[in-house]
Amino acid sequence: MPKKNSMPMKERAVKPRIVTGDEFLSAERCVAIHRIMVRARVMEERMIKMSKSGEGFFWIGGPGEEAFNACLGLQVKKGEGPAFDFLLLKYRNSAAMIAMGMELIDGVRQMAMRWSDPFSAGRNFTGHFSRKGWNVVPVTPVIEVQFVMAPGTALMQKRHGGDGVTIVIGGDAGSAEGDFASCLIWSTRPGNELPVLMLTTNNGFGISTSHASQHSCEHTTERGKAFGIPGEVVDGNDPVASWFAIERALRYCRSTRRPFMLEAMVSRLYGHSSSSGAPHSGEPDCLALFEERLLAAGVLDQAALDQVHEAAHAEVEAAVEQVAREAKPTAEDVQKFTYAPSKVDSVYPGDYTGLP
Ligand SMILES: Cc1ncc(C[n+]2csc(CCOP(=O)(O)OP(=O)(O)O)c2C)c(N)n1
């Protein structure tokens, strides 16, 4: 197990700060995390409106997971190829993508299914990210398949010899699928252990099915014990606890080249998706809780908080207006980019667009 409480020295010197137990984050870092959380929240809430106004389509996303995701995205070793981290995400990770540098307008483009959507050219649900330059593998609407892919990228990273790791993330309900078990098995073959960080965001539900009614163990991390995989459970509503849990987990995978399991207990603030109406659930809100702490510690005052929200609203409104003027994909575009063009395939040398 990685050692707890191992914050860098430079964090200790800065005041004011936000403290959880014996860990704390500097004011500068808290301000950066807070801004990401607000931008993610405002974007997602505007998307919910888009799903109801006809400006967009089906909505599913990450309100309630911003604290954990912002801390994750800021700690990724971002880049392309095996020397960097691979990300196999799900549909609630917008704050991680924003922390890595995603523009809000790109999230809005996918929500509005525009041809300009850089992740799927307007042919996939919102939150279904992909970005080759950042090793973000395409998110699929079919849940949990990312866990059976993770050992593949991690095996390549181990053979490469660097310190890149594979970060795979899924929900608590999805962990019931065989793909999750495959990841446990393939990342722990004796002599072939793999640098996979298995993340679960546990919101207590799979659509309308409660975790307690399906799982004999309280936490998915308990399943790692049979495979010798160490794990930790963290309050995903607390950015300080999340930051250091992620730091410990990543350090373990990077240095030992073995898997680690981290489970973040999170809220699902607007239900499963727009299909359930996306009403506010009243569960603990990581953003509101963090803002109370920022105010109490004197990191930001109310006027500064308001300014962050106003700027995020202005950014998203401008994005929605611009995206409304952008082109939608056409019927001819539907099957484009299904397969990469091939130099050696004489039947389909170009992009595959249907049987001859
Ligand atoms: C293989 C597969 N089975 C079922 C579904 C339908 N489905 C979509 S989301 C979901 C629940 C997922 O719950 P969880 O993994 O806990 O993630 P959460 O949405 O709560 O974040 C289900 C069953 C699917 N998309 N793919």
The ligand as a Gaussian input file, in Angstrom:
#p B3LYP/6-31G(d) Opt

LIG

1 1
 C      -23.604000      -3.568000     -21.360000
 C      -24.674000      -2.598000     -20.955000
 N      -25.669000      -3.019000     -20.156000
 C      -26.644000      -2.161000     -19.789000
 C      -26.619000      -0.862000     -20.215000
 C      -27.705000       0.103000     -19.804000
 N      -27.146000       1.007000     -18.804000
 C      -26.680000       2.237000     -19.131000
 S      -26.073000       3.058000     -17.800000
 C      -26.475000       1.780000     -16.768000
 C      -26.217000       1.878000     -15.289000
 C      -24.796000       2.063000     -14.965000
 O      -24.663000       2.241000     -13.584000
 P      -23.256000       2.454000     -12.969000
 O      -22.269000       1.545000     -13.615000
 O      -23.367000       2.395000     -11.504000
 O      -22.877000       3.920000     -13.449000
 P      -23.697000       5.271000     -13.187000
 O      -24.537000       5.519000     -14.411000
 O      -24.512000       5.105000     -11.948000
 O      -22.643000       6.303000     -13.043000
 C      -27.045000       0.720000     -17.463000
 C      -27.508000      -0.531000     -16.837000
 C      -25.561000      -0.470000     -21.069000
 N      -25.460000       0.775000     -21.514000
 N      -24.597000      -1.335000     -21.410000

